[in-house]
Amino acid sequence: MSALDLPGPLAARLHRQFIAVCDAVKAAGADEETGERRLSAFLVALEEASAKIARRGNAKDTNSYLYFT
């Protein structure tokens, strides 16, 4: 997650979600299916955040290109 350079609040939310997944999986009597669902939901949220950052980066790159050419 640190490589994504996410905005602070989003990084904190994703970090908390990841910790919750880890804690749920380690809990006594943890259900494997529930753990897999939680992990999948976290990975989807992480991928969406990554895609949003990439789109924003591309927009900045395009704007910079148009400005300097």
C-alpha positions in Angstrom: 0.0 0.0 0.0 2.8 2.4 0.7 4.0 2.2 -2.9 0.6 3.5 -4.1 1.2 6.9 -2.4 -2.4 7.1 -1.3 -3.9 10.2 0.3 -3.7 9.9 4.1 -7.4 9.3 4.9 -7.7 6.6 2.2 -4.5 4.9 3.3 -5.7 4.9 6.9 -9.0 3.4 5.9 -7.4 0.7 3.8 -4.9 -0.1 6.6 -7.7 -0.5 9.1 -9.6 -2.7 6.7 -6.5 -4.9 6.2 -5.9 -5.2 10.0 -9.6 -6.1 10.5 -9.2 -8.9 7.9 -6.1 -10.2 9.6 -7.7 -10.1 13.0 -10.8 -11.9 11.8 -8.8 -14.7 10.1 -6.8 -15.2 13.3 -9.8 -15.2 15.7 -10.7 -18.4 17.4 -13.3 -20.3 15.4 -12.8 -18.1 12.4 -14.8 -19.2 9.3 -12.6 -19.7 6.2 -15.3 -18.5 3.8 -15.9 -15.3 5.8 -12.1 -14.6 5.8 -12.0 -15.2 2.1 -14.9 -12.8 1.5 -13.3 -10.1 3.7 -9.9 -10.5 2.0 -11.6 -10.3 -1.4 -13.5 -7.1 -0.4 -10.2 -5.6 0.8 -8.4 -6.5 -2.4 -11.2 -5.0 -4.5 -11.0 -1.8 -2.5 -7.3 -1.7 -2.8 -7.5 -2.2 -6.6 -10.1 0.5 -7.0 -7.9 2.9 -5.0 -4.9 2.0 -7.1 -6.9 2.5 -10.4 -8.2 5.9 -9.1 -4.7 7.0 -8.3 -3.4 5.8 -11.7 -6.2 7.7 -13.5 -5.5 10.8 -11.5 -1.8 10.4 -12.3 -2.5 10.0 -16.0 -4.6 13.1 -16.0 -1.8 15.1 -14.4 0.7 13.7 -16.9 -1.6 14.6 -19.8 -2.2 18.1 -18.4 1.5 18.7 -17.9 2.2 17.5 -21.5 -0.4 19.8 -22.9 0.8 22.7 -20.9 4.5 22.3 -21.8 4.0 21.6 -25.5 
